[in-house]
Amino acid sequence: MQYLLVDTHQRLLGTLNSEKALSVGDTFQNHDAQSYTVVGLNWFKQRSHSQSLTVIPVNPNLKPALSER
């Protein structure tokens, strides 16, 4: 599935092709090795095969919070 990637201000960041269906909370890397977490799903009513993901960048080098260990 091809996704449009947008930030929380609805600015286009690019596209992502993924064999896996993504949902809120999923983390992925784009082709430039940048990591993002999905915070929103946006379906287009006009095109049933198109979906945009609202994403925020994440730093994969950060340690998880104590509650996540």
C-alpha positions as CSV (number, residue, x, y, z in Angstrom):
1,M,0.0,0.0,0.0
2,Q,1.2,3.5,-0.7
3,Y,0.8,6.1,2.0
4,L,1.2,9.9,1.9
5,L,3.2,11.0,5.0
6,V,2.1,14.3,6.6
7,D,3.3,16.0,9.8
8,T,0.9,17.3,12.5
9,H,0.5,20.6,10.6
10,Q,-0.7,18.6,7.5
11,R,2.5,19.4,5.6
12,L,3.5,16.8,3.1
13,L,6.7,14.9,4.1
14,G,6.7,12.3,1.2
15,T,5.4,8.9,0.4
16,L,5.9,5.4,1.8
17,N,5.3,2.0,0.1
18,S,4.7,-0.7,2.6
19,E,3.5,-4.3,2.3
20,K,2.4,-4.1,5.9
21,A,-0.8,-2.2,6.9
22,L,0.2,0.5,9.3
23,S,-1.8,1.7,12.3
24,V,-1.5,4.3,15.1
25,G,1.5,3.6,17.3
26,D,3.5,1.8,14.6
27,T,7.1,2.9,14.0
28,F,8.9,2.7,10.7
29,Q,11.9,3.9,8.8
30,N,11.6,5.6,5.4
31,H,14.1,5.2,2.5
32,D,16.4,7.8,4.1
33,A,16.6,5.8,7.4
34,Q,14.5,8.4,9.2
35,S,12.3,6.9,11.9
36,Y,8.6,8.0,12.4
37,T,5.7,7.0,14.6
38,V,2.2,7.0,13.2
39,V,-0.1,9.2,15.3
40,G,-3.1,9.4,12.9
41,L,-4.8,7.7,9.9
42,N,-6.5,9.8,7.2
43,W,-8.6,8.0,4.6
44,F,-9.6,9.7,1.4
45,K,-13.2,9.2,0.5
46,Q,-12.7,9.8,-3.2
47,R,-10.0,7.1,-3.6
48,S,-10.4,3.9,-1.6
49,H,-6.8,2.9,-2.1
50,S,-5.2,6.1,-0.8
51,Q,-4.4,6.8,2.8
52,S,-2.3,9.4,4.5
53,L,-0.5,8.9,7.8
54,T,0.1,11.7,10.3
55,V,3.5,11.0,11.6
56,I,6.0,12.4,14.1
57,P,9.8,11.9,13.9
58,V,11.4,9.7,16.5
59,N,14.9,9.2,17.6
60,P,15.6,5.4,17.7
61,N,18.6,5.9,19.9
62,L,16.6,7.1,22.9
63,K,16.2,4.7,25.8
64,P,12.6,3.7,26.6
65,A,10.9,5.1,29.6
66,L,11.0,3.1,32.8
67,S,7.4,2.0,32.4
68,E,8.3,0.5,29.0
69,R,11.2,-1.7,30.2
